[in-house]
Amino acid sequence: MWIACTVDAVVDGGDHKIVTGSVDDAWHCEANPLTYHRRVFGTHSPS
């Protein structure tokens, strides 16, 4: 699933930024998802 958004607001959330947006478009593709874990990007497939 890919989602294209327009950013509505960016607010401070402690040591993070919280981003809210409005969905402009969405579509489904058959690729493995991009994940972020322990400061590393990767792909994982269902087991």
Distance bins in CASP14 RR format, pairs under 12 A and 6 or more apart:
PFRMAT RR
TARGET T0000
AUTHOR 0000-0000-0000
RMODE 2
METHOD distances of the structure
MODEL  1
1 23 0 0 0 0 0 1 0 0 0 0 0
1 25 0 0 0 0 0 1 0 0 0 0 0
1 26 1 0 0 1 0 0 0 0 0 0 0
1 27 1 0 0 1 0 0 0 0 0 0 0
1 28 1 0 1 0 0 0 0 0 0 0 0
1 29 1 0 0 1 0 0 0 0 0 0 0
1 30 0 0 0 0 0 1 0 0 0 0 0
1 31 0 0 0 0 1 0 0 0 0 0 0
1 33 0 0 0 0 1 0 0 0 0 0 0
1 34 0 0 0 0 0 1 0 0 0 0 0
2 23 0 0 0 0 0 1 0 0 0 0 0
2 24 0 0 0 0 0 1 0 0 0 0 0
2 25 0 0 0 0 1 0 0 0 0 0 0
2 26 1 0 0 1 0 0 0 0 0 0 0
2 27 1 0 1 0 0 0 0 0 0 0 0
2 28 1 0 0 1 0 0 0 0 0 0 0
2 29 1 0 0 1 0 0 0 0 0 0 0
2 30 0 0 0 0 0 1 0 0 0 0 0
2 31 0 0 0 0 1 0 0 0 0 0 0
2 33 0 0 0 0 0 1 0 0 0 0 0
2 34 0 0 0 0 0 1 0 0 0 0 0
3 21 0 0 0 0 1 0 0 0 0 0 0
3 22 0 0 0 0 0 1 0 0 0 0 0
3 23 1 0 1 0 0 0 0 0 0 0 0
3 24 0 0 0 0 1 0 0 0 0 0 0
3 25 1 0 0 1 0 0 0 0 0 0 0
3 26 1 0 1 0 0 0 0 0 0 0 0
3 27 0 0 0 0 1 0 0 0 0 0 0
3 28 0 0 0 0 0 1 0 0 0 0 0
3 29 0 0 0 0 0 1 0 0 0 0 0
4 21 0 0 0 0 0 1 0 0 0 0 0
4 22 0 0 0 0 0 1 0 0 0 0 0
4 23 1 0 0 1 0 0 0 0 0 0 0
4 24 1 0 1 0 0 0 0 0 0 0 0
4 25 1 0 1 0 0 0 0 0 0 0 0
4 26 1 0 0 1 0 0 0 0 0 0 0
4 27 0 0 0 0 1 0 0 0 0 0 0
5 19 0 0 0 0 1 0 0 0 0 0 0
5 20 0 0 0 0 1 0 0 0 0 0 0
5 21 1 0 1 0 0 0 0 0 0 0 0
5 22 1 0 0 1 0 0 0 0 0 0 0
5 23 1 0 1 0 0 0 0 0 0 0 0
5 24 1 0 0 1 0 0 0 0 0 0 0
5 25 0 0 0 0 1 0 0 0 0 0 0
5 26 0 0 0 0 1 0 0 0 0 0 0
6 19 0 0 0 0 0 1 0 0 0 0 0
6 20 0 0 0 0 0 1 0 0 0 0 0
6 21 1 0 0 1 0 0 0 0 0 0 0
6 22 1 0 1 0 0 0 0 0 0 0 0
6 23 0 0 0 0 1 0 0 0 0 0 0
6 24 1 0 1 0 0 0 0 0 0 0 0
6 25 0 0 0 0 0 1 0 0 0 0 0
7 17 0 0 0 0 0 1 0 0 0 0 0
7 18 0 0 0 0 0 1 0 0 0 0 0
7 19 1 0 0 1 0 0 0 0 0 0 0
7 20 1 0 0 1 0 0 0 0 0 0 0
7 21 1 0 1 0 0 0 0 0 0 0 0
7 22 0 0 0 0 1 0 0 0 0 0 0
7 23 0 0 0 0 0 1 0 0 0 0 0
7 24 0 0 0 0 0 1 0 0 0 0 0
8 18 0 0 0 0 0 1 0 0 0 0 0
8 19 0 0 0 0 1 0 0 0 0 0 0
8 20 1 0 1 0 0 0 0 0 0 0 0
8 21 1 0 1 0 0 0 0 0 0 0 0
8 22 1 0 1 0 0 0 0 0 0 0 0
8 23 0 0 0 0 0 1 0 0 0 0 0
8 24 0 0 0 0 0 1 0 0 0 0 0
9 17 0 0 0 0 0 1 0 0 0 0 0
9 18 0 0 0 0 1 0 0 0 0 0 0
9 19 1 0 0 1 0 0 0 0 0 0 0
9 20 1 0 1 0 0 0 0 0 0 0 0
9 21 1 0 0 1 0 0 0 0 0 0 0
9 22 0 0 0 0 0 1 0 0 0 0 0
10 16 0 0 0 0 0 1 0 0 0 0 0
10 17 1 0 1 0 0 0 0 0 0 0 0
10 18 1 0 0 1 0 0 0 0 0 0 0
10 19 1 0 1 0 0 0 0 0 0 0 0
10 20 0 0 0 0 1 0 0 0 0 0 0
10 21 0 0 0 0 1 0 0 0 0 0 0
11 17 1 0 0 1 0 0 0 0 0 0 0
11 18 1 0 1 0 0 0 0 0 0 0 0
11 19 0 0 0 0 1 0 0 0 0 0 0
11 20 1 0 0 1 0 0 0 0 0 0 0
11 21 0 0 0 0 0 1 0 0 0 0 0
12 18 1 0 0 1 0 0 0 0 0 0 0
12 19 0 0 0 0 0 1 0 0 0 0 0
13 19 0 0 0 0 0 1 0 0 0 0 0
30 45 0 0 0 0 0 1 0 0 0 0 0
31 43 1 0 0 1 0 0 0 0 0 0 0
31 44 0 0 0 0 0 1 0 0 0 0 0
31 45 0 0 0 0 1 0 0 0 0 0 0
32 42 0 0 0 0 1 0 0 0 0 0 0
32 43 1 0 1 0 0 0 0 0 0 0 0
32 44 1 0 0 1 0 0 0 0 0 0 0
32 45 1 0 1 0 0 0 0 0 0 0 0
32 46 0 0 0 0 1 0 0 0 0 0 0
32 47 0 0 0 0 0 1 0 0 0 0 0
33 41 0 0 0 0 0 1 0 0 0 0 0
33 42 0 0 0 0 1 0 0 0 0 0 0
33 43 1 0 0 1 0 0 0 0 0 0 0
33 44 1 0 0 1 0 0 0 0 0 0 0
33 45 0 0 0 0 1 0 0 0 0 0 0
33 46 0 0 0 0 1 0 0 0 0 0 0
34 40 0 0 0 0 0 1 0 0 0 0 0
34 41 1 0 0 1 0 0 0 0 0 0 0
34 42 1 0 0 1 0 0 0 0 0 0 0
34 43 1 0 0 1 0 0 0 0 0 0 0
34 44 0 0 0 0 1 0 0 0 0 0 0
34 45 0 0 0 0 0 1 0 0 0 0 0
35 41 1 0 0 1 0 0 0 0 0 0 0
35 42 1 0 1 0 0 0 0 0 0 0 0
35 43 1 0 0 1 0 0 0 0 0 0 0
35 44 1 0 1 0 0 0 0 0 0 0 0
35 45 0 0 0 0 0 1 0 0 0 0 0
36 42 1 0 0 1 0 0 0 0 0 0 0
36 43 0 0 0 0 0 1 0 0 0 0 0
36 44 0 0 0 0 0 1 0 0 0 0 0
37 43 0 0 0 0 0 1 0 0 0 0 0
37 44 0 0 0 0 1 0 0 0 0 0 0
END
